């Protein structure tokens, strides 16, 4: 499962369309499905995903701990959650985005780690690349 979109999901419809076009063959074969939904009410049963990814989206999640709990719920035991953010809160440039984009919150690595722990995640690891992108992995206990 992967999440994407933009401020208040204004971009989500176009992202779903792009995902459907990009994965057209896999969709026809029945190995891929693209759905629109909300991370605070994931419409899948408990423990059904091995992995969940969130690229450039947690900035806009309404209540991160609640949303992380939903992600945790749909992960299988031993499943992994990956968060990847271009903005890590480490530079003044990151603060500029919160002034420009309505509803955007940039989380530092320590903040995300604490929120993930509150949601029940374990084995949390923080990674940053040379450009300062922040990637966090968190696991659901087996």
Secondary structure per residue as TSV (DSSP state, phi and psi in degrees):
chain	resnum	aa	ss	phi	psi
A	1	X	-	360.0	141.1
A	2	X	E	-135.7	147.6
A	3	X	E	-118.0	151.6
A	4	X	-	-160.9	178.5
A	5	X	-	139.3	-150.6
A	6	X	-	-157.4	-164.6
A	7	X	G	-53.0	117.4
A	8	X	G	54.4	29.2
A	9	X	G	62.0	22.9
A	10	X	T	-61.8	-30.4
A	11	X	T	-93.2	-2.9
A	12	X	H	-64.0	-41.3
A	13	X	H	-59.2	-44.6
A	14	X	H	-68.3	-33.6
A	15	X	H	-67.2	-39.1
A	16	X	H	-62.7	-41.8
A	17	X	H	-62.4	-43.3
A	18	X	H	-62.9	-42.8
A	19	X	H	-63.8	-39.6
A	20	X	H	-65.9	-41.9
A	21	X	H	-65.4	-44.7
A	22	X	H	-64.6	-34.8
A	23	X	T	-106.0	22.6
A	24	X	H	-54.7	-44.3
A	25	X	H	-64.5	-45.3
A	26	X	H	-65.3	-34.6
A	27	X	H	-66.0	-44.8
A	28	X	H	-60.9	-36.8
A	29	X	H	-78.3	-10.8
A	30	X	T	84.8	12.7
A	31	X	S	-101.0	2.6
A	32	X	-	-146.0	143.4
A	33	X	-	-139.0	133.8
A	34	X	-	-111.9	123.2
A	35	X	-	-129.7	150.0
A	36	X	-	-100.0	137.4
A	37	X	-	-161.2	-169.0
A	38	X	B	-125.4	134.7
A	39	X	T	-67.6	-19.3
A	40	X	T	-84.1	-6.3
A	41	X	B	-147.3	72.6
A	42	X	-	-71.9	123.4
A	43	X	-	-90.3	53.0
A	44	X	S	-134.0	155.0
A	45	X	-	-71.6	166.0
A	46	X	T	-57.3	141.6
A	47	X	T	59.4	42.8
A	48	X	-	-109.0	-5.8
A	49	X	E	-120.4	141.3
A	50	X	E	-78.5	-32.0
A	51	X	E	-148.3	148.1
A	52	X	E	-132.1	134.8
A	53	X	E	-120.5	150.1
A	54	X	E	-137.9	100.0
A	55	X	E	-99.7	115.5
A	56	X	S	58.5	37.0
A	57	X	-	-126.3	-29.3
A	58	X	G	-62.9	-16.2
A	59	X	G	-54.6	-28.3
A	60	X	G	-111.6	2.5
A	61	X	-	-70.4	133.4
A	62	X	S	-64.3	-40.3
A	63	X	S	-142.0	93.0
A	64	X	H	-53.6	-43.4
A	65	X	H	-63.2	-45.4
A	66	X	H	-61.5	-43.6
A	67	X	H	-66.7	-40.8
A	68	X	H	-63.4	-35.3
A	69	X	H	-63.8	-37.6
A	70	X	H	-64.9	-42.9
A	71	X	H	-60.8	-46.3
A	72	X	H	-57.4	-41.5
A	73	X	H	-60.3	-42.2
A	74	X	H	-85.0	-8.3
A	75	X	E	-78.3	143.7
A	76	X	E	-71.6	156.7
A	77	X	E	-55.7	131.3
A	78	X	E	86.3	-1.4
A	79	X	E	-71.1	161.4
A	80	X	E	-121.2	145.7
A	81	X	E	-118.4	128.8
A	82	X	E	-118.5	126.1
A	83	X	E	-113.3	131.0
A	84	X	E	-131.6	121.4
A	85	X	E	-128.2	131.7
A	86	X	S	-68.4	-37.1
A	87	X	-	-91.6	122.4
A	88	X	-	-109.5	-3.4
A	89	X	S	81.0	5.3
A	90	X	-	-89.5	-10.6
A	91	X	S	-129.8	160.5
A	92	X	H	-62.4	-30.5
A	93	X	H	-57.5	-37.5
A	94	X	H	-64.9	-40.1
A	95	X	H	-62.7	-32.2
A	96	X	H	-59.6	-39.0
A	97	X	H	-62.0	-37.9
A	98	X	H	-68.2	-22.6
A	99	X	H	-79.9	-29.2
A	100	X	H	-88.3	-40.7
A	101	X	S	-103.4	116.2
A	102	X	T	-63.2	132.0
A	103	X	T	81.8	7.0
A	104	X	-	-90.4	132.5
A	105	X	-	-124.1	124.4
A	106	X	-	-94.9	124.4
A	107	X	-	-103.0	136.3
A	108	X	-	-78.5	164.1
A	109	X	H	-58.1	-43.4
A	110	X	H	-64.7	-35.8
A	111	X	H	-65.4	-45.6
A	112	X	H	-63.0	-41.0
A	113	X	H	-59.6	-46.4
A	114	X	H	-63.4	-43.4
A	115	X	H	-64.5	-40.4
A	116	X	H	-65.3	-40.6
A	117	X	H	-62.2	-41.5
A	118	X	H	-61.8	-29.5
A	119	X	T	-85.8	-2.6
A	120	X	T	102.9	4.2
A	121	X	-	-78.2	155.5
A	122	X	E	-133.1	176.3
A	123	X	E	51.4	46.2
A	124	X	E	-82.1	127.6
A	125	X	E	-126.9	141.4
A	126	X	E	-112.2	133.9
A	127	X	E	-132.5	141.3
A	128	X	E	-133.2	139.0
A	129	X	-	-92.5	-176.4
A	130	X	T	-64.5	-25.2
A	131	X	T	-85.7	-4.6
A	132	X	-	92.2	4.0
A	133	X	-	-61.2	141.9
A	134	X	E	-105.8	124.0
A	135	X	E	-124.4	130.9
A	136	X	E	-125.8	130.7
A	137	X	E	-112.0	142.5
A	138	X	E	-144.1	139.6
A	139	X	E	-112.6	155.4
A	140	X	-	-97.4	129.8
A	141	X	-	-56.6	149.3
A	142	X	-	-77.0	360.0
